């Protein structure tokens, strides 16, 4: 007799969803529950779970992509789960309506922690409440997920079982948020003293570990958190309010120099505290401050969260639709039966037609694992290595000025034809910067190679040096950047020189750079020794996997490290950034290499060439 669990269809319920009622029990008791079919509009009070499916998988080492899990951490999670005093009977299953239902380890741990010892827990859990094998049902239920989380009385955020002093991390967060509510002067001094205390290293390290958990890398949490009325964050037996969890990164940002006194050797830890964990949901947190469920620009969401992960590559798109401008748009089709190639290509086509924008192609980069994917279609399943230069330029006219998108896609989906103009060609380019953010010496060596290339081709004029400095960070400082707002360009170059003097004392410092070092030290005051490492670390997150280039026309900029001499820099109408194209030798047209920062033309200045006759409109066929 077949004892496997079989879903009953939801067809008989109007706007129906399933809820699972978890029976009460002691920690050692087997998990039991039953499914309810209810109309979403008239559902009884329920909770919802936001968690990470299955066993988290590392994608890159910590030093390569901040915030993604290392395999060593994953193993410690598994070991922690195995050691946990939460016996299962049998492990990995829950009895649903008397039938065994398989649970991934992380979900099993969450249910055991959240269930009551006295009362039933009525909760929505995607892995249980959606028939994942039914594509039609999954399409329909995924389109409702925003409303499902919006309707929950409380959303339970599950970070996983306790390990690496997570309880100490929760307590430290509570204490910092409490201190931040004191009068300004008193609170600031109290936080400063607490952070600089030798005893703070252990709990701060625990917070770093919390912010690097796999949960924060999951793309679905963006919609789940944005749609929730009330959130409680759980880790093992501990819990904390979402307000406390989401407030503490701003405290770390305001006190980054104090943190540098603690993490003297682990500068990347400061970046984790400020930019990872709840800070990785920046747009959602800003929108939540208004008290309304956001409807954010679809393209900006795709760019901002392209480092997030999903089990299904299609969810890199579909998980964001519910809180985006694509929600309820009949021209956007959510369909899991489509291939990954079709889904990713359709996103470009949708944004061209709905937003008159080509900027989405700037997310494309070499190395796709999807067969036959055109070079102009982003492979969202690949975590991005280099930093986007988009934050400063979204919402502005951009490199194409006021020229709107004029582009079409061939009927077979292989060729993008876009109107624009040829600006310049690459004549020189520097070495590729691939060193981890935490390794200063190769970073400094690369800086000096790039600067030597600049001086050998362009000389050492102050204006060219400033253009070089802007190119290092793609002129993209914003108020959210780490200790960078309104930093003079000479000081940025001086910071690299200052750190060079300390770490590479035998390196020749030319008189101009020596002058910049002195300007930096004066501007940095007594904190200059911390500021040089802070500035270099922050800039390195932008320059990694990019390279400096100089064009035939003498323009300076940076682009993806795959560019070559002879590549063409173009302005495509409707695209916020200049792009690098490469002529194909096997067919008529170009391949897409990547977006570029070109100093001096990022706000549409190059478009004047169409008026004075130095540039000519043309159609670019991109394969």
PyMOL commands that set and color helices and strands:
alter all, ss='L'
color gray80, all
select helices_A, chain A and resi 40-42+71-83+105-114+126-129+135-142+145-151+166-180+184-196+200-211+214-217+220-226+242-254+256-262+267-275+277-288+298-304+315-321+340-355+359-363+440-458+462-472+489-503+511-543+605-612
alter helices_A, ss='H'
color red, helices_A
select strands_A, chain A and resi 16-22+32-39+47-50+93-96+99-102+121-124+154-158+231-235+238-241+407-409+416-429+546-551+556-560+568-572+578-583+590-598+617-622
alter strands_A, ss='S'
color yellow, strands_A
deselect
rebuild
show_as cartoon
